[in-house]
Amino acid sequence: MSDERHKLSVKRFLLARKIHLWKPPYSVDGVVQDDVVDELSGMVAAEVGLTKADAFRICKELQALAAKNLKEKEEFLQHGIATLQLRLAEDLSSALQVTDKLSVKVRLDEDGKDLVSKIAAVIKIDQHKIKCIVKGRVIKSESSLASQNVAHGDTVLIVVSKRQDLAEQEAVLRSIQQIKTDAHLLADAGNSDDKFLQIRDQTGSPVKIPEHSRLALMTALALYDRGRTELKFGHFSKALIFFLESDSEFKKCSTEFVDLVDNYALLNLDIVWCYLCLGSLTALPDAAIRLETGEKTLKKSYGPNLARASSLKTNTGAEKANMLRLRLMQGILEYHRGNIALSRTLLRKVKEDLTLLKVSDENVSRLVDLGYSAFEARVALRECLNNVSSAVEHIETKRKKKREMMEQREKAKKRRAQERLLGCMPGSEVPLSVEAFDILRSMGYTAQQSRLGLLLGNNSVARALELFAETVPRNEEVRWVSQDLGFMPMEIHHALDENGNDIRTAVNVLLEGFYASAAREISGSSSSSVIPAAREITASRSLTEGSTTTGSDSSSIESVNESEISEETWGARDRLAEIIPGSQEDYLDFSLELEEKFLNDYLHRLTE
């Protein structure tokens, strides 16, 4: 049994019997009573399975630590000087060859930069390279420690940039701020039905969320995806910074909307995973709560024993992979909490699942030889538990669904564009019917005629056809225009009504619309089936001899819509497109080698 296990076992023995080594009879007026501690050691040794010498040594160490903590608490209560325990990330601890526990003293009304300065003096590292994390939050330089909920006795996780200059750390900070700015820009861009960024459920349907929560959720998801990119490359310190920023944004959302997505559950798992990979799992005070939150959400999403997931999809390898990582971290956490039996049960289950979920390199090669990408192969094999035939079927099904979803989105996007260009019924917000418009166009009527018929016919195809059938002109001028130029009397009457009964202006308006529409159809414009919006049709125009025409067509209206989106917003879209993975299965494309390494390490500890 390792010394760590020894200490855990002794602690559990003392806690169960409410034995306080810093109180009488074990310590009287600050004087340690070794004979009493020696007697206690015999009881501990017999119960825990240690030699009396080892039991005595551990009791003395625990007693000294308790006395130290008591003294530091009194110092805080009397003088306001807090003691914070320092925990170095595992790679940093090895590089600095730190073996003793470190701490720093600070007043809680001091700013974050003061804490960093004192830590830098202790570990002798440039303070500009240091990031401090307390209770899962990155400490801000310009805010007091008290305002950031730092308390006496807290543990500070220290993350240090490995590079000699500050470029990498500054790049992370800039990236976080840029993501927040970009997410805000894109969340606001577009109209309510056609936002640049939309939250969709697993079927691809948009999810309606109040604007405030939507903005925070968008920012949280973008930061989370950026962190997952760093995690994929093993950059645990950088990933953790992005994850904690994402966590802060998630907490701005109403719980009911956070529960709509399982990303928050996975975020909690990834935060704990980063702490574990940095060798600092015990420095995260809410690790158990985060794992519990993740488990609760995943169980709700997947159902008991993955029953709900199994009913919705053929293969559940993805869900099993998430549950495996959850169980692994729970098993490791229980080990550090001294719950050895529970830890052993959890880790044995992880070992069984790992055997099923490990992806065979040989099977990946077989799928690549069939023409699939290595990414598709790895994800599909994990999803299908290494069954090649099922993986092929899975890939083809995913490809088909992706094509169908893209077609549906494109169709919906085209429809929204048509609705915007067609406009609404006069004096109302009721949109002109795209279906009715398409019916009239299929019957041979021009775009302008179809739209005008719906405007005057109260959005009815039947009424529009009745209007088209009216052949009685108001006067000889209208008859001449109708016979010689080919316009319907309905069109001419509407143009006259809109232009003060001036026949010359009305004819010019009609011809302007006709030539613009013809030019679009000749050029093959995708918007040729849609005519100008209502404000363009009904706008008053004055056209006299010798003047030039500056009319608008549907292409110009579309460009006006696009011009409402600033260059800054287009840039934001491009930047976030590089962050957000092309496939939502991206998170499944990871090897389980690190998980297996942790599993074997802790299974070995349990046998010592």
ChimeraX attribute file (.defattr): number of C-alpha atoms within 10 A of each C-alpha:
attribute: neighborCount
match mode: 1-to-1
recipient: residues
	/A:1	12
	/A:2	11
	/A:3	11
	/A:4	11
	/A:5	18
	/A:6	17
	/A:7	18
	/A:8	17
	/A:9	20
	/A:10	22
	/A:11	18
	/A:12	15
	/A:13	16
	/A:14	15
	/A:15	10
	/A:16	9
	/A:17	8
	/A:18	9
	/A:19	15
	/A:20	15
	/A:21	21
	/A:22	21
	/A:23	16
	/A:24	15
	/A:25	15
	/A:26	20
	/A:27	18
	/A:28	11
	/A:29	8
	/A:30	11
	/A:31	11
	/A:32	20
	/A:33	14
	/A:34	14
	/A:35	11
	/A:36	13
	/A:37	20
	/A:38	19
	/A:39	12
	/A:40	18
	/A:41	24
	/A:42	16
	/A:43	14
	/A:44	23
	/A:45	17
	/A:46	12
	/A:47	12
	/A:48	14
	/A:49	13
	/A:50	18
	/A:51	13
	/A:52	18
	/A:53	13
	/A:54	16
	/A:55	25
	/A:56	21
	/A:57	14
	/A:58	18
	/A:59	22
	/A:60	18
	/A:61	13
	/A:62	18
	/A:63	20
	/A:64	15
	/A:65	14
	/A:66	16
	/A:67	18
	/A:68	12
	/A:69	14
	/A:70	13
	/A:71	11
	/A:72	19
	/A:73	18
	/A:74	13
	/A:75	14
	/A:76	19
	/A:77	11
	/A:78	9
	/A:79	10
	/A:80	15
	/A:81	18
	/A:82	22
	/A:83	22
	/A:84	21
	/A:85	17
	/A:86	21
	/A:87	22
	/A:88	23
	/A:89	22
	/A:90	17
	/A:91	15
	/A:92	18
	/A:93	16
	/A:94	11
	/A:95	8
	/A:96	12
	/A:97	9
	/A:98	13
	/A:99	8
	/A:100	6
	/A:101	9
	/A:102	14
	/A:103	16
	/A:104	15
	/A:105	17
	/A:106	19
	/A:107	19
	/A:108	22
	/A:109	15
	/A:110	16
	/A:111	20
	/A:112	22
	/A:113	21
	/A:114	18
	/A:115	23
	/A:116	22
	/A:117	16
	/A:118	15
	/A:119	23
	/A:120	16
	/A:121	12
	/A:122	13
	/A:123	15
	/A:124	11
	/A:125	14
	/A:126	17
	/A:127	18
	/A:128	16
	/A:129	20
	/A:130	18
	/A:131	22
	/A:132	25
	/A:133	20
	/A:134	22
	/A:135	19
	/A:136	24
	/A:137	20
	/A:138	19
	/A:139	23
	/A:140	16
	/A:141	16
	/A:142	11
	/A:143	14
	/A:144	20
	/A:145	23
	/A:146	15
	/A:147	11
	/A:148	17
	/A:149	13
	/A:150	21
	/A:151	16
	/A:152	20
	/A:153	16
	/A:154	18
	/A:155	22
	/A:156	27
	/A:157	24
	/A:158	21
	/A:159	23
	/A:160	20
	/A:161	19
	/A:162	12
	/A:163	10
	/A:164	9
	/A:165	12
	/A:166	14
	/A:167	11
	/A:168	15
	/A:169	19
	/A:170	14
	/A:171	11
	/A:172	15
	/A:173	13
	/A:174	12
	/A:175	15
	/A:176	20
	/A:177	13
	/A:178	15
	/A:179	21
	/A:180	21
	/A:181	15
	/A:182	23
	/A:183	28
	/A:184	19
	/A:185	22
	/A:186	24
	/A:187	23
	/A:188	15
	/A:189	19
	/A:190	16
	/A:191	9
	/A:192	10
	/A:193	11
	/A:194	13
	/A:195	13
	/A:196	18
	/A:197	19
	/A:198	17
	/A:199	16
	/A:200	13
	/A:201	11
	/A:202	8
	/A:203	8
	/A:204	13
	/A:205	13
	/A:206	12
	/A:207	12
	/A:208	12
	/A:209	15
	/A:210	10
	/A:211	12
	/A:212	11
	/A:213	19
	/A:214	23
	/A:215	22
	/A:216	23
	/A:217	26
	/A:218	24
	/A:219	25
	/A:220	30
	/A:221	22
	/A:222	23
	/A:223	29
	/A:224	30
	/A:225	24
	/A:226	24
	/A:227	27
	/A:228	26
	/A:229	18
	/A:230	17
	/A:231	22
	/A:232	15
	/A:233	10
	/A:234	13
	/A:235	16
	/A:236	23
	/A:237	22
	/A:238	23
	/A:239	25
	/A:240	28
	/A:241	26
	/A:242	26
	/A:243	28
	/A:244	22
	/A:245	20
	/A:246	27
	/A:247	21
	/A:248	15
	/A:249	21
	/A:250	24
	/A:251	15
	/A:252	16
	/A:253	19
	/A:254	16
	/A:255	11
	/A:256	8
	/A:257	16
	/A:258	18
	/A:259	15
	/A:260	15
	/A:261	18
	/A:262	15
	/A:263	19
	/A:264	24
	/A:265	21
	/A:266	21
	/A:267	24
	/A:268	22
	/A:269	23
	/A:270	25
	/A:271	25
	/A:272	26
	/A:273	24
	/A:274	22
	/A:275	22
	/A:276	22
	/A:277	19
	/A:278	21
	/A:279	17
	/A:280	18
	/A:281	22
	/A:282	16
	/A:283	23
	/A:284	21
	/A:285	14
	/A:286	14
	/A:287	24
	/A:288	15
	/A:289	11
	/A:290	21
	/A:291	24
	/A:292	17
	/A:293	17
	/A:294	24
	/A:295	21
	/A:296	14
	/A:297	20
	/A:298	23
	/A:299	18
	/A:300	15
	/A:301	18
	/A:302	21
	/A:303	15
	/A:304	11
	/A:305	10
	/A:306	17
	/A:307	13
	/A:308	14
	/A:309	19
	/A:310	14
	/A:311	12
	/A:312	10
	/A:313	8
	/A:314	12
	/A:315	19
	/A:316	19
	/A:317	20
	/A:318	22
	/A:319	19
	/A:320	21
	/A:321	21
	/A:322	18
	/A:323	21
	/A:324	23
	/A:325	18
	/A:326	24
	/A:327	21
	/A:328	24
	/A:329	27
	/A:330	21
	/A:331	27
	/A:332	24
	/A:333	20
	/A:334	18
	/A:335	21
	/A:336	15
	/A:337	16
	/A:338	19
	/A:339	16
	/A:340	18
	/A:341	12
	/A:342	14
	/A:343	24
	/A:344	19
	/A:345	12
	/A:346	20
	/A:347	24
	/A:348	16
	/A:349	14
	/A:350	23
	/A:351	17
	/A:352	11
	/A:353	15
	/A:354	20
	/A:355	11
	/A:356	15
	/A:357	21
	/A:358	18
	/A:359	24
	/A:360	15
	/A:361	12
	/A:362	9
	/A:363	17
	/A:364	24
	/A:365	16
	/A:366	15
	/A:367	21
	/A:368	16
	/A:369	11
	/A:370	11
	/A:371	10
	/A:372	16
	/A:373	13
	/A:374	17
	/A:375	16
	/A:376	20
	/A:377	28
	/A:378	26
	/A:379	25
	/A:380	30
	/A:381	28
	/A:382	27
	/A:383	24
	/A:384	24
	/A:385	22
	/A:386	23
	/A:387	15
	/A:388	17
	/A:389	11
	/A:390	17
	/A:391	25
	/A:392	19
	/A:393	13
	/A:394	21
	/A:395	17
	/A:396	13
	/A:397	12
	/A:398	14
	/A:399	12
	/A:400	12
	/A:401	13
	/A:402	14
	/A:403	12
	/A:404	12
	/A:405	15
	/A:406	13
	/A:407	12
	/A:408	14
	/A:409	14
	/A:410	12
	/A:411	12
	/A:412	13
	/A:413	14
	/A:414	14
	/A:415	14
	/A:416	15
	/A:417	16
	/A:418	20
	/A:419	17
	/A:420	19
	/A:421	22
	/A:422	26
	/A:423	20
	/A:424	19
	/A:425	18
	/A:426	15
	/A:427	6
	/A:428	7
	/A:429	9
	/A:430	11
	/A:431	15
	/A:432	23
	/A:433	21
	/A:434	16
	/A:435	11
	/A:436	18
	/A:437	27
	/A:438	16
	/A:439	14
	/A:440	21
	/A:441	18
	/A:442	11
	/A:443	9
	/A:444	10
	/A:445	16
	/A:446	19
	/A:447	22
	/A:448	21
	/A:449	21
	/A:450	26
	/A:451	30
	/A:452	23
	/A:453	26
	/A:454	24
	/A:455	20
	/A:456	16
	/A:457	18
	/A:458	14
	/A:459	22
	/A:460	17
	/A:461	19
	/A:462	15
	/A:463	15
	/A:464	23
	/A:465	15
	/A:466	12
	/A:467	19
	/A:468	19
	/A:469	12
	/A:470	11
	/A:471	12
	/A:472	11
	/A:473	17
	/A:474	11
	/A:475	8
	/A:476	9
	/A:477	12
	/A:478	21
	/A:479	18
	/A:480	13
	/A:481	17
	/A:482	18
	/A:483	12
	/A:484	9
	/A:485	12
	/A:486	9
	/A:487	19
	/A:488	21
	/A:489	22
	/A:490	23
	/A:491	20
	/A:492	24
	/A:493	17
	/A:494	16
	/A:495	23
	/A:496	19
	/A:497	14
	/A:498	18
	/A:499	20
	/A:500	13
	/A:501	14
	/A:502	13
	/A:503	18
	/A:504	14
	/A:505	21
	/A:506	24
	/A:507	20
	/A:508	17
	/A:509	23
	/A:510	17
	/A:511	14
	/A:512	16
	/A:513	19
	/A:514	16
	/A:515	12
	/A:516	17
	/A:517	24
	/A:518	13
	/A:519	13
	/A:520	17
	/A:521	14
	/A:522	9
	/A:523	9
	/A:524	10
	/A:525	13
	/A:526	11
	/A:527	18
	/A:528	19
	/A:529	18
	/A:530	26
	/A:531	28
	/A:532	24
	/A:533	21
	/A:534	18
	/A:535	11
	/A:536	15
	/A:537	21
	/A:538	15
	/A:539	10
	/A:540	14
	/A:541	18
	/A:542	15
	/A:543	15
	/A:544	11
	/A:545	7
	/A:546	6
	/A:547	8
	/A:548	8
	/A:549	13
	/A:550	8
	/A:551	12
	/A:552	16
	/A:553	24
	/A:554	23
	/A:555	20
	/A:556	12
	/A:557	17
	/A:558	16
	/A:559	10
	/A:560	11
	/A:561	14
	/A:562	11
	/A:563	10
	/A:564	11
	/A:565	15
	/A:566	12
	/A:567	10
	/A:568	11
	/A:569	21
	/A:570	15
	/A:571	14
	/A:572	19
	/A:573	18
	/A:574	11
	/A:575	15
	/A:576	20
	/A:577	12
	/A:578	10
	/A:579	17
	/A:580	18
	/A:581	15
	/A:582	9
	/A:583	8
	/A:584	10
	/A:585	13
	/A:586	17
	/A:587	17
	/A:588	18
	/A:589	17
	/A:590	16
	/A:591	14
	/A:592	15
	/A:593	11
	/A:594	11
	/A:595	19
	/A:596	16
	/A:597	11
	/A:598	16
	/A:599	21
	/A:600	14
	/A:601	12
	/A:602	18
	/A:603	18
	/A:604	11
	/A:605	14
	/A:606	17
	/A:607	9
	/A:608	10
